[in-house]
Amino acid sequence: MRVFSSIDELRHTLDALRRQGRTVGLVPTMGYLHAGHMELVSRARAENDIVVVSIFVNPLQFSPAEDLSKYPRDLEHDAAMLRQAGVNFLFSPGVEDMYPRPMLTLVDVPDLGCELEGAVRPGHFAGVATVVCKLFNIVQPQTAYFGEKDYQQVVIIKRMVDDLAVPVRVISVPTVRDSDGLALSSRNVYLSEAERRAAVIVPQTLDEAERLVAGGLTDPVELEAKLTAFLGREPLAKPEVVAVRDASTLQKVTSIADRVVVALFVRVGSTRLLDNRVVSDNRVIGDKRVIGGQGLPGKGVTR
């Protein structure tokens, strides 16, 4: 595995490989890798000649009040994991490499990015879309891989790719979970032992959503209220977003009659946890196995 921090050097290397007809897959990450990231890598390895993994903690998606400086980092351990997984190139730029001068250009999908998590974290998804667009321009992959845990992020990236005619196929990969159902996340390291035990309320709330919809509940407002009350059973959990939205557009729905996503953004202690499940007409679409699930809907996303 070769490690790059220079944009020009990585581009030069990948250009030569593309001229040989080699296909390139990209897995963008912020590092502190876990089994969920490695599932993305495994999928990319299976579908491409060359796999590039980027590790970059992107300051554009953090507000001044957020935990940029405290975000967990272990580049040496990450590199060892990627090397063992057969990754070809690790792109690990510094902030000065990605943003050598203040950014005057931003990529934003405001109708999608100001909703749900974006309502709690203003500007977050503009930072995400900007860095992903820049990574796509640097690496120029045929395919890029994202986890379904960050459902809203994948919908936004897909829309950005479609709107800007970016020649990248976005692949969503099912959420990987711990044995008790909690979605794997780099932020889980922030949880104390008591908070980690309490965090299981998040996947349990999605189970409750499944049970209620399977029982015939079709009113999204009522479902949101019941799920908020269910989360209230855990005193350490503070729900910030409990929403039922159209699974493709993230718009509000008047009835659970087609594919909807149940999106949760819950603070446990000082740690924000995201999770989701897609349900439809008394049928669960998402998969709650340790590894499994349904691809996000729409053009450009495959299973």
MARMIPA-578456 format. One line per field, with one value per residue: residue number from 1; residue in one letter; x, y, z of N, C-alpha, C, CB in turn. Coordinates in steps of 0.05 Angstrom, whole numbers. Glycine has a CB too. Layout:
# residues N
n <- [NUM ...]
res <- [A ...]
n.u <- [X ...]
n.v <- [Y ...]
n.w <- [Z ...]
ca.u <- [X ...]
ca.v <- [Y ...]
ca.w <- [Z ...]
c.u <- [X ...]
c.v <- [Y ...]
c.w <- [Z ...]
cb.u <- [X ...]
cb.v <- [Y ...]
cb.w <- [Z ...]
***
This chain:
# residues 303
n <- [1 2 3 4 5 6 7 8 9 10 11 12 13 14 15 16 17 18 19 20 21 22 23 24 25 26 27 28 29 30 31 32 33 34 35 36 37 38 39 40 41 42 43 44 45 46 47 48 49 50 51 52 53 54 55 56 57 58 59 60 61 62 63 64 65 66 67 68 69 70 71 72 73 74 75 76 77 78 79 80 81 82 83 84 85 86 87 88 89 90 91 92 93 94 95 96 97 98 99 100 101 102 103 104 105 106 107 108 109 110 111 112 113 114 115 116 117 118 119 120 121 122 123 124 125 126 127 128 129 130 131 132 133 134 135 136 137 138 139 140 141 142 143 144 145 146 147 148 149 150 151 152 153 154 155 156 157 158 159 160 161 162 163 164 165 166 167 168 169 170 171 172 173 174 175 176 177 178 179 180 181 182 183 184 185 186 187 188 189 190 191 192 193 194 195 196 197 198 199 200 201 202 203 204 205 206 207 208 209 210 211 212 213 214 215 216 217 218 219 220 221 222 223 224 225 226 227 228 229 230 231 232 233 234 235 236 237 238 239 240 241 242 243 244 245 246 247 248 249 250 251 252 253 254 255 256 257 258 259 260 261 262 263 264 265 266 267 268 269 270 271 272 273 274 275 276 277 278 279 280 281 282 283 284 285 286 287 288 289 290 291 292 293 294 295 296 297 298 299 300 301 302 303]
res <- [M R V F S S I D E L R H T L D A L R R Q G R T V G L V P T M G Y L H A G H M E L V S R A R A E N D I V V V S I F V N P L Q F S P A E D L S K Y P R D L E H D A A M L R Q A G V N F L F S P G V E D M Y P R P M L T L V D V P D L G C E L E G A V R P G H F A G V A T V V C K L F N I V Q P Q T A Y F G E K D Y Q Q V V I I K R M V D D L A V P V R V I S V P T V R D S D G L A L S S R N V Y L S E A E R R A A V I V P Q T L D E A E R L V A G G L T D P V E L E A K L T A F L G R E P L A K P E V V A V R D A S T L Q K V T S I A D R V V V A L F V R V G S T R L L D N R V V S D N R V I G D K R V I G G Q G L P G K G V T R]
n.u <- [17 12 23 -4 1 1 -37 -25 13 -17 -57 -26 -6 -54 -76 -41 -53 -107 -102 -84 -130 -150 -197 -223 -239 -266 -262 -284 -264 -261 -224 -200 -214 -262 -300 -343 -324 -287 -321 -339 -291 -282 -324 -310 -261 -278 -302 -270 -209 -169 -164 -176 -169 -189 -167 -187 -198 -247 -248 -288 -338 -348 -374 -355 -367 -362 -330 -278 -222 -220 -235 -229 -166 -120 -75 -33 -52 -98 -74 -48 -91 -115 -75 -71 -120 -114 -115 -98 -81 -71 -97 -80 -85 -62 -94 -73 -59 -108 -137 -105 -110 -159 -225 -266 -305 -362 -399 -466 -527 -580 -636 -639 -597 -608 -645 -666 -610 -581 -610 -598 -544 -522 -497 -465 -473 -461 -406 -394 -411 -378 -325 -329 -340 -292 -256 -275 -261 -206 -190 -221 -255 -289 -328 -356 -359 -404 -429 -493 -510 -503 -549 -575 -531 -515 -559 -556 -505 -514 -553 -523 -484 -518 -541 -497 -475 -433 -386 -390 -407 -448 -446 -483 -472 -494 -508 -462 -466 -458 -460 -505 -536 -524 -504 -441 -392 -343 -347 -367 -328 -326 -364 -379 -377 -427 -457 -450 -479 -529 -536 -558 -612 -622 -619 -660 -703 -712 -727 -776 -803 -808 -842 -888 -904 -911 -955 -995 -995 -999 -995 -948 -935 -956 -925 -874 -881 -891 -842 -807 -825 -812 -756 -750 -750 -700 -658 -608 -609 -619 -662 -651 -666 -722 -751 -796 -791 -797 -765 -733 -731 -727 -767 -824 -878 -947 -971 -955 -946 -914 -845 -810 -762 -741 -711 -660 -628 -592 -571 -526 -503 -450 -445 -465 -508 -524 -576 -618 -676 -708 -775 -837 -904 -923 -881 -815 -759 -705 -650 -636 -595 -529 -493 -520 -577 -615 -603 -599 -651 -658 -627 -560 -546 -529 -539]
n.v <- [-24 43 108 172 242 285 319 324 284 237 242 239 186 156 172 147 93 91 100 51 23 9 3 46 50 88 99 143 169 190 168 132 77 23 -39 -27 10 -24 -59 -28 -23 -76 -85 -48 -71 -117 -100 -68 -52 -22 5 62 92 147 187 237 287 330 398 432 411 415 454 514 501 447 382 381 382 342 297 228 199 156 144 109 59 55 53 5 -31 -22 -36 -91 -106 -103 -55 -9 46 96 157 210 268 331 387 432 412 399 447 496 550 596 570 593 572 533 472 458 428 452 443 391 387 421 397 350 320 363 407 410 415 464 480 435 395 422 427 372 358 391 372 319 326 350 308 271 298 297 242 218 171 112 89 101 91 89 88 64 80 134 159 205 234 201 206 260 263 231 263 309 287 272 322 353 323 288 239 190 131 121 80 49 19 -31 -18 -35 -70 -74 -131 -122 -91 -37 13 13 62 114 151 124 112 154 144 131 73 67 100 73 26 49 68 30 39 66 32 -2 32 36 -16 -14 22 -9 -49 -19 1 -47 -63 -33 23 84 138 188 229 212 166 188 215 172 145 182 184 132 133 166 133 121 153 176 187 236 257 289 290 260 230 217 205 212 162 170 225 252 285 309 266 249 202 135 101 87 76 96 130 121 164 176 218 222 244 217 223 265 251 246 203 171 137 94 67 37 32 4 4 -34 -69 -84 -53 -42 -78 -110 -141 -161 -152 -126 -108 -60 -29 42 79 95 123 104 78 15 -53]
n.w <- [0 -18 9 6 11 -20 -68 -123 -133 -122 -161 -208 -205 -206 -255 -291 -282 -297 -351 -366 -365 -315 -263 -212 -144 -91 -21 22 84 154 184 243 242 237 239 206 168 144 119 77 50 36 0 -40 -56 -80 -126 -158 -193 -169 -104 -68 -6 31 85 123 168 164 169 151 160 213 266 302 355 359 361 334 346 383 356 346 329 295 258 246 264 232 180 183 186 136 101 112 92 39 11 -40 -44 4 18 53 68 97 129 105 56 32 37 20 21 47 36 -15 -44 -39 -38 -38 -18 -4 6 23 59 102 133 185 212 194 211 264 262 233 168 166 126 79 86 83 31 1 12 -5 -59 -74 -64 -101 -148 -143 -139 -179 -183 -209 -177 -112 -42 12 79 102 151 156 130 110 91 48 14 2 -23 -68 -94 -105 -140 -183 -197 -212 -252 -241 -257 -223 -191 -138 -83 -34 29 73 143 194 254 326 372 404 373 367 322 290 301 296 336 379 415 450 488 556 601 624 590 542 552 557 505 473 470 423 374 394 393 339 329 357 324 279 300 312 262 234 262 242 246 215 215 211 247 295 301 307 355 390 387 407 459 474 472 514 558 572 613 601 548 500 455 393 340 316 266 212 146 74 40 -5 -17 30 47 86 102 95 107 125 75 34 19 75 115 181 220 267 313 366 428 473 534 521 469 402 368 308 273 233 199 145 127 102 87 126 120 134 107 114 142 203 219 242 201 144 102 63 1 -10 -42 -113 -172 -189 -143 -120 -101]
ca.u <- [0 26 10 0 -12 1 -58 -14 25 -38 -69 -7 -5 -80 -79 -26 -68 -131 -95 -82 -157 -156 -220 -215 -260 -258 -276 -277 -268 -247 -206 -207 -229 -274 -309 -361 -307 -275 -341 -338 -266 -286 -341 -294 -241 -292 -314 -252 -181 -154 -180 -164 -183 -180 -171 -184 -218 -253 -257 -311 -363 -350 -379 -336 -374 -361 -306 -258 -196 -222 -243 -208 -147 -99 -68 -16 -69 -114 -58 -43 -116 -119 -54 -79 -144 -107 -119 -75 -71 -83 -94 -82 -74 -66 -112 -59 -59 -135 -146 -81 -119 -188 -243 -286 -325 -375 -420 -488 -554 -593 -662 -634 -577 -618 -665 -658 -585 -573 -624 -583 -516 -523 -472 -451 -474 -446 -379 -391 -413 -354 -301 -333 -337 -264 -244 -283 -245 -178 -187 -235 -262 -314 -347 -349 -373 -412 -445 -521 -515 -505 -569 -579 -507 -515 -579 -545 -483 -527 -565 -501 -473 -537 -545 -473 -466 -407 -386 -383 -429 -448 -454 -489 -466 -510 -496 -451 -475 -448 -478 -530 -551 -514 -488 -413 -385 -318 -355 -374 -306 -331 -384 -371 -389 -456 -469 -451 -502 -554 -538 -574 -639 -624 -630 -685 -724 -718 -743 -802 -815 -816 -865 -912 -913 -922 -981 -1015 -993 -993 -992 -920 -933 -960 -902 -852 -887 -887 -814 -795 -832 -797 -729 -750 -747 -672 -652 -583 -613 -634 -667 -649 -682 -737 -766 -805 -789 -796 -739 -718 -728 -725 -789 -844 -899 -972 -979 -934 -958 -893 -819 -802 -739 -743 -684 -656 -604 -596 -547 -523 -482 -442 -441 -488 -510 -543 -584 -642 -686 -728 -798 -857 -930 -923 -858 -789 -741 -678 -643 -625 -574 -503 -486 -542 -594 -625 -591 -615 -664 -652 -606 -533 -540 -534 -535]
ca.v <- [0 68 129 198 266 305 315 321 258 217 244 229 157 145 177 126 68 93 97 22 11 0 16 57 54 106 98 167 165 209 152 117 57 0 -60 -15 20 -46 -70 -11 -30 -103 -82 -35 -90 -137 -88 -50 -61 -5 17 85 101 173 193 266 298 353 419 447 400 419 481 521 490 418 368 376 376 317 275 207 195 136 139 85 35 55 45 -24 -45 -19 -53 -119 -110 -103 -29 -1 72 112 186 221 296 349 409 450 400 401 474 512 577 594 562 612 557 511 456 455 418 462 432 366 390 436 381 328 327 390 427 411 422 482 481 409 380 437 418 345 357 404 355 296 335 354 282 260 311 289 213 211 142 103 83 110 74 103 71 72 92 163 157 232 240 187 218 286 259 222 285 325 273 274 349 363 304 277 211 172 115 120 54 49 -6 -33 -11 -57 -66 -91 -153 -112 -75 -9 17 19 90 123 167 107 112 175 135 117 47 71 111 51 9 65 74 9 49 76 10 -11 50 28 -41 -5 34 -32 -62 -2 2 -73 -65 -17 52 97 167 193 246 195 149 204 220 147 138 202 175 108 142 178 113 120 180 186 192 261 257 315 287 235 238 198 220 197 149 179 254 262 303 300 250 251 175 115 85 80 74 119 125 130 175 183 233 221 250 200 239 286 238 244 178 170 111 96 43 42 14 10 -10 -58 -86 -72 -55 -44 -103 -103 -160 -148 -141 -132 -85 -54 -6 66 79 115 119 106 62 -13 -73]
ca.w <- [0 -19 24 -7 23 -42 -88 -150 -135 -124 -188 -229 -203 -215 -284 -306 -279 -313 -379 -370 -364 -288 -250 -186 -125 -69 4 37 113 171 200 267 227 250 220 186 147 130 101 53 35 24 -24 -61 -67 -97 -150 -171 -195 -150 -82 -54 19 41 114 126 186 149 187 140 170 242 275 323 381 358 372 314 358 399 340 350 307 299 230 244 266 208 158 186 179 107 88 115 76 10 -2 -57 -38 25 14 80 66 118 123 87 29 21 37 23 27 55 15 -22 -59 -25 -52 -19 -27 20 12 37 80 125 147 202 225 185 227 289 256 209 152 166 101 59 89 73 2 -10 14 -22 -87 -79 -65 -127 -168 -139 -144 -203 -183 -222 -156 -85 -23 37 97 104 177 150 109 99 77 23 -3 -7 -42 -93 -108 -115 -163 -205 -205 -224 -272 -234 -267 -202 -182 -109 -73 -5 41 98 169 210 282 347 378 416 354 364 298 295 295 308 359 402 434 469 508 580 603 629 566 522 558 551 476 459 466 396 357 405 384 311 332 364 300 262 312 309 234 228 275 228 250 189 219 217 270 318 304 318 384 405 388 425 486 478 478 541 579 579 622 590 519 494 426 379 316 313 243 192 121 50 39 -28 -18 58 52 104 91 110 115 120 55 16 33 92 133 208 225 295 320 394 445 497 546 503 443 384 354 286 263 216 188 124 129 81 84 143 113 140 84 125 155 229 226 248 175 126 97 36 -10 -12 -68 -132 -193 -181 -119 -125 -79]
c.u <- [18 9 17 -12 -14 -21 -46 -1 5 -51 -51 -7 -31 -84 -65 -41 -94 -125 -90 -108 -165 -179 -212 -240 -250 -275 -268 -283 -255 -229 -217 -225 -239 -285 -329 -345 -295 -295 -342 -313 -270 -303 -325 -274 -254 -300 -296 -224 -163 -172 -164 -182 -172 -186 -166 -206 -223 -263 -282 -337 -367 -356 -358 -341 -370 -333 -285 -231 -196 -230 -221 -192 -127 -90 -51 -33 -87 -99 -53 -68 -120 -99 -62 -103 -138 -113 -94 -63 -86 -77 -100 -71 -78 -86 -99 -57 -87 -144 -121 -86 -149 -206 -264 -309 -335 -395 -442 -512 -573 -620 -660 -617 -586 -639 -651 -632 -576 -586 -610 -555 -515 -496 -457 -450 -462 -416 -374 -392 -389 -330 -304 -330 -308 -249 -251 -266 -215 -173 -199 -242 -286 -336 -337 -368 -378 -430 -474 -527 -519 -524 -572 -555 -507 -535 -569 -523 -494 -539 -544 -489 -492 -539 -521 -461 -438 -406 -376 -409 -427 -460 -459 -486 -480 -494 -486 -457 -460 -468 -504 -545 -541 -498 -460 -407 -359 -324 -362 -352 -310 -349 -370 -384 -419 -470 -470 -474 -528 -558 -555 -603 -643 -634 -656 -708 -732 -734 -772 -817 -825 -841 -890 -922 -924 -949 -1002 -1014 -984 -990 -964 -917 -937 -936 -878 -856 -882 -858 -799 -800 -816 -768 -727 -748 -718 -663 -626 -586 -630 -638 -666 -665 -695 -757 -773 -807 -791 -767 -721 -711 -723 -747 -808 -866 -924 -982 -957 -946 -938 -867 -814 -778 -746 -715 -682 -629 -606 -569 -548 -499 -475 -439 -466 -486 -531 -551 -610 -651 -708 -750 -818 -881 -930 -900 -833 -771 -712 -674 -628 -605 -548 -491 -509 -558 -601 -611 -610 -627 -652 -629 -578 -526 -547 -530 -515]
c.v <- [25 90 156 220 288 299 309 294 235 218 232 198 145 149 155 99 68 90 67 8 1 16 24 60 70 101 122 162 189 193 141 93 34 -18 -49 -4 -3 -61 -54 -19 -57 -101 -69 -54 -109 -126 -70 -62 -47 6 39 90 128 175 223 276 326 376 434 436 401 448 488 509 459 408 362 367 350 293 253 202 174 127 114 60 32 44 15 -40 -45 -36 -82 -126 -109 -77 -20 26 84 141 199 249 311 371 428 439 403 430 493 542 575 588 584 598 535 498 451 444 426 450 406 369 406 421 362 336 355 412 431 420 439 482 454 397 395 430 390 344 370 385 330 303 339 327 268 272 302 260 205 181 137 99 94 97 89 84 82 83 122 166 184 240 227 199 245 282 249 245 304 313 276 302 360 345 294 248 191 157 112 94 57 21 -8 -28 -37 -50 -84 -112 -145 -94 -47 -7 25 48 97 138 149 106 134 165 122 89 49 81 90 33 24 68 53 18 58 54 -2 6 44 2 -33 7 11 -45 -45 -1 -25 -77 -48 12 65 127 174 211 230 176 164 209 195 140 157 193 150 115 154 159 111 148 192 194 217 262 286 314 259 241 215 213 201 187 159 209 267 283 291 285 253 223 156 94 76 79 100 110 137 138 184 197 238 227 232 211 262 276 237 219 180 141 114 68 51 22 22 -8 -36 -77 -71 -75 -58 -70 -97 -125 -146 -137 -147 -107 -81 -29 18 67 99 108 122 90 33 -29 -93]
c.w <- [0 -5 11 11 1 -62 -115 -153 -137 -152 -209 -229 -214 -244 -300 -305 -296 -342 -386 -369 -336 -277 -221 -169 -101 -44 21 67 128 191 225 259 244 229 200 163 130 112 75 36 22 -1 -47 -73 -86 -124 -166 -173 -174 -129 -69 -29 27 71 117 145 176 166 177 151 200 248 296 350 382 363 351 326 374 382 341 325 314 271 227 245 241 184 159 178 148 92 89 97 46 -4 -17 -49 -15 20 41 80 93 110 103 59 16 18 41 27 34 32 10 -37 -41 -43 -31 -32 -5 27 27 61 104 141 166 216 218 200 254 285 231 195 150 139 77 61 79 43 -11 -10 -4 -51 -93 -81 -91 -149 -167 -149 -171 -204 -201 -201 -130 -66 3 53 100 132 173 126 95 82 49 3 -15 -28 -69 -108 -119 -140 -187 -215 -220 -246 -267 -241 -246 -194 -152 -99 -43 6 68 123 183 239 301 354 391 398 350 338 304 286 309 334 383 423 455 492 532 581 607 604 544 527 551 521 461 456 437 377 368 396 355 311 339 341 282 273 308 281 225 240 263 231 224 192 228 242 296 323 316 348 401 408 406 454 493 486 506 564 588 587 610 560 516 464 415 353 318 290 225 166 97 46 16 -27 8 64 72 89 108 119 109 101 34 32 49 108 160 216 254 297 350 409 469 511 529 474 427 368 332 281 247 208 167 126 107 84 100 137 121 116 94 139 181 238 232 223 156 121 68 26 -11 -40 -87 -151 -181 -156 -125 -100 -89]
cb.u <- [-19 32 18 -14 5 29 -76 7 43 -59 -75 21 -1 -103 -67 2 -74 -146 -70 -63 -158 -131 -245 -201 -272 -260 -269 -292 -257 -267 -182 -221 -212 -296 -323 -377 -284 -263 -369 -337 -242 -299 -366 -280 -228 -316 -338 -251 -170 -138 -188 -163 -180 -194 -152 -186 -207 -274 -235 -311 -366 -324 -408 -336 -402 -370 -315 -254 -188 -242 -249 -221 -133 -109 -54 5 -86 -125 -32 -35 -140 -118 -26 -86 -165 -121 -127 -84 -73 -72 -113 -68 -88 -40 -120 -30 -52 -154 -167 -63 -114 -196 -257 -274 -312 -388 -409 -494 -554 -596 -678 -622 -553 -630 -682 -654 -564 -578 -653 -584 -498 -532 -454 -463 -503 -450 -371 -414 -438 -348 -295 -361 -353 -251 -253 -313 -247 -169 -199 -219 -268 -309 -353 -350 -358 -426 -433 -538 -492 -477 -596 -584 -483 -521 -606 -534 -463 -548 -583 -479 -468 -565 -551 -452 -467 -402 -368 -371 -430 -464 -433 -518 -435 -522 -517 -421 -504 -441 -463 -524 -579 -498 -501 -394 -408 -303 -378 -380 -279 -344 -403 -377 -377 -461 -454 -424 -502 -552 -511 -573 -644 -598 -610 -684 -715 -692 -731 -801 -795 -793 -860 -905 -889 -903 -978 -1041 -973 -1015 -1013 -907 -954 -986 -894 -850 -915 -903 -802 -806 -862 -797 -719 -775 -756 -654 -649 -561 -627 -618 -695 -621 -665 -753 -750 -833 -764 -805 -742 -732 -752 -698 -803 -856 -891 -994 -1005 -925 -980 -891 -796 -826 -713 -754 -678 -657 -600 -607 -546 -520 -457 -416 -428 -489 -516 -532 -588 -636 -699 -714 -811 -844 -935 -949 -858 -777 -744 -673 -625 -647 -570 -484 -458 -560 -581 -655 -580 -598 -694 -646 -609 -526 -556 -515 -562]
cb.v <- [0 76 129 198 277 306 341 343 253 221 274 240 149 157 204 123 63 120 113 11 -11 1 -1 85 27 135 71 192 138 226 169 135 46 10 -82 7 37 -66 -70 19 -32 -121 -65 -10 -105 -148 -72 -23 -55 17 -5 110 80 196 176 281 298 346 439 445 372 410 484 551 496 408 343 400 399 321 283 181 221 112 163 86 37 83 60 -31 -32 10 -48 -125 -90 -124 -7 0 91 103 197 203 311 362 425 456 370 386 479 509 597 621 535 634 545 522 429 482 386 492 428 345 402 462 365 303 306 393 420 383 396 510 501 390 372 467 419 327 372 429 347 284 362 371 265 264 341 292 197 218 133 78 53 141 48 129 69 48 87 176 148 253 231 157 223 302 239 201 301 328 244 264 367 368 317 281 210 187 86 145 32 60 -10 -60 3 -61 -71 -73 -173 -98 -74 0 39 -1 110 141 185 78 117 198 115 134 31 90 135 36 1 92 75 -17 72 88 -12 -13 79 25 -59 15 52 -53 -66 26 10 -95 -58 -27 58 91 177 206 269 178 137 231 229 124 139 230 169 89 162 194 85 109 180 166 168 285 245 322 289 226 259 185 237 215 119 173 265 274 311 323 220 264 167 101 99 100 69 127 138 107 198 158 260 193 280 170 221 299 210 269 155 183 91 113 24 41 16 7 -16 -72 -94 -84 -30 -21 -121 -100 -181 -169 -153 -154 -60 -51 -12 91 86 141 139 133 73 -22 -86]
cb.w <- [24 -49 54 -35 46 -56 -90 -155 -111 -102 -194 -224 -174 -198 -292 -294 -250 -308 -385 -349 -383 -270 -250 -189 -115 -78 20 27 123 187 207 288 204 270 236 199 158 149 115 60 55 44 -17 -49 -43 -82 -142 -157 -223 -166 -61 -72 42 26 132 99 216 128 190 110 161 256 286 326 388 331 385 296 377 421 310 358 299 317 219 267 291 202 157 215 192 99 102 144 83 -3 19 -86 -63 53 -9 101 44 128 148 98 31 38 60 -2 3 68 22 -40 -85 1 -64 -5 -32 18 -14 18 69 115 127 186 218 156 231 303 252 217 163 187 94 63 118 84 -7 5 43 -17 -91 -57 -42 -133 -165 -110 -121 -228 -154 -238 -155 -83 -17 30 124 98 197 144 119 120 92 27 12 17 -31 -86 -89 -94 -157 -195 -181 -203 -300 -203 -292 -177 -196 -97 -78 1 44 99 187 205 284 372 396 442 362 388 280 280 304 289 352 392 419 456 495 606 626 652 556 522 588 564 465 475 486 386 354 436 386 295 354 387 285 261 342 319 215 237 304 235 274 169 241 194 269 314 277 303 387 392 360 420 488 453 457 544 568 555 652 593 506 505 419 374 290 340 227 200 120 25 36 -54 -30 62 26 120 88 93 100 147 41 -8 13 111 122 228 205 313 303 403 453 490 551 512 447 366 373 261 287 191 209 95 157 53 55 142 83 166 66 144 137 249 203 261 164 136 108 36 -38 -7 -64 -119 -215 -176 -95 -147 -71]
***
